[in-house]
Amino acid sequence: MASLLIRLDGRASTPLHEQIFDAIRSRILAGVLARGVALPSSRQLAAELGVARSTVLQAFDALAAEGYIVTQAASATRVAPALPDDLEVGARGSPAATSPIRLSKIARSLRAIPAGTPRLGGAPRAFRPGLPALDLFPATAWARISARCHARASTSLLDGGDPAGDLALRKAIAAHVSAARGVRCEPAQVFVTSGTQHAFDEILRLVIDPGDAVWIENPGYLGARRAVLAAGGRPVPIPVDDAGLDVDTGIARCPRARAVLLSPSHHYPLGVTLSLPRRMALLRWARRANAIVIEDDYDSEFRHHGRPLTALQGLDDAGRTVYVGTFSKTLFPGLRIGFLIAPLALVDAIAATRTGPPAPALEQATLAAFIENGDFARHVRRMRVAYRERGEALLDALTAECSGVLDPRPSATGMQLWAALSSPSSDRAVRDAAAQHGIELAAVSDYYVGRARGNGLVFGFGGVRPAALRAGVKQLAAVLDR
Ligand SMILES: Cc1ncc(COP(=O)(O)O)c(C=O)c1O
């Protein structure tokens, strides 16, 4: 066998066996070493390269383990007849052209929903809605707990854990929402999800048949509308005013809906809270109509003033409410952990119909420990102060720079507010013009079904510091002046 003409660099930081591995692999991929061809023996190659035979054997072992070569006792080591890279999509060039694939009615209806805020990408920027203060996330404490969970992980955790979610996490969630939100539940009712959308999907799949009516808020969270359509349901838009979802109008328009999906603590995008009389009226209707109330308790942790109202779930004596929570806002959206708290009557059905593990087991265990040792409660308390400060900075800046054009509506809770636009321009046009200057905003009219009854902009104030909020408002004022 001829020389492979490999050159090793004794001073490089890459170990010699890896250099040999790389050199042989690249010769195989380039076709210099054809499939099936015999390689020099490890002894020959070691002599040629002036390295120990064990170094060559280490490289051969790695090449064999990845399928580039085959070694057989008492015969020459050869390049594998079929290479692993043949099986990788990238190695086969561009995908074959196909004729268009017909989309389902559901997919077409989902595609017709507006995309919401345009994401300009990159680091957090003013005024990305829904973005928490990632700059204040206690990454060191999280990393310490995470490392401990990984080091001590049991085999059952490594195996994926309980399909309902990590038991320690379910207990921690039950204790937290009972104390903080007045939710009444046992850990057995808590199911971990990969976020709010996943929780909506699981519940709606259980209670909705194709074409069933589901009340949604109008305007409202696009994720709610998407979830109803994805489940094959028929979203019935119900108006929202200063007291939240107009329950009487819902009853008048569609008394036999199968479910209602709403965010009573903090409405998105208007920021209003469902009043106590409406809460009671909604629960009375749900009991009478045998409907399910899906409560997205969005942003409830960050109340800036006044006492929070007890969650609908805690007021419901008929067991018709499914409570949905997420750690996307209290911790960080990339965590992808949320939860639902099912009425006892649905627990068995959910357990039997779950389609897979809800979220990575080790992340769940980390979160459970983070809650148990008080880090979570401490972080939420700190964020409450930070969001109050950021919200006030935004409001002051809007009042100083944009009065006459924007009429901001402060919200008692959460990390965003909206401002009505009194210029003749449409909110979508302003949003798009602002995006040209690197500012992210949402247009209120995107959240309406049918004719938009509001023209305004949604400002997230959680994700960046007061100075960046003030600078963003100055830039926006310049856009509005044009
Ligand atoms: C009304 C509402 N609910 C829930 C969420 C959180 O969704 P997830 O838990 O899937 O990240 C958002 C995010 O923006 C939201 O606006």
The ligand as a Tripos MOL2 file, in Angstrom:
@<TRIPOS>MOLECULE
LIG
   16    16     1     0     0
SMALL
NO_CHARGES

@<TRIPOS>ATOM
      1 C1        -51.2690   35.6220   26.5070 C.3       1 LIG1
      2 C2        -50.0250   34.7900   26.5570 C.ar      1 LIG1
      3 N1        -50.0610   33.6200   27.2030 N.ar      1 LIG1
      4 C3        -48.9540   32.8500   27.2960 C.ar      1 LIG1
      5 C4        -47.7570   33.2110   26.7390 C.ar      1 LIG1
      6 C5        -46.5440   32.3110   26.9230 C.3       1 LIG1
      7 O1        -46.4890   31.3000   26.0080 O.3       1 LIG1
      8 P1        -45.4410   30.0840   26.1890 P.3       1 LIG1
      9 O2        -45.6260   29.5160   27.5550 O.co2     1 LIG1
     10 O3        -45.8570   29.0790   25.1410 O.co2     1 LIG1
     11 O4        -44.0710   30.6320   25.9870 O.co2     1 LIG1
     12 C6        -47.6770   34.4130   26.0330 C.ar      1 LIG1
     13 C7        -46.3910   34.7990   25.4020 C.2       1 LIG1
     14 O5        -46.2040   35.8420   24.8440 O.2       1 LIG1
     15 C8        -48.8330   35.2220   25.9430 C.ar      1 LIG1
     16 O6        -48.7950   36.3950   25.3000 O.3       1 LIG1
@<TRIPOS>BOND
     1     1     2 1
     2     2     3 ar
     3     2    15 ar
     4     3     4 ar
     5     4     5 ar
     6     5     6 1
     7     5    12 ar
     8     6     7 1
     9     7     8 1
    10     8     9 2
    11     8    10 1
    12     8    11 1
    13    12    13 1
    14    12    15 ar
    15    13    14 2
    16    15    16 1
@<TRIPOS>SUBSTRUCTURE
     1 LIG1         1 GROUP 0 **** ****
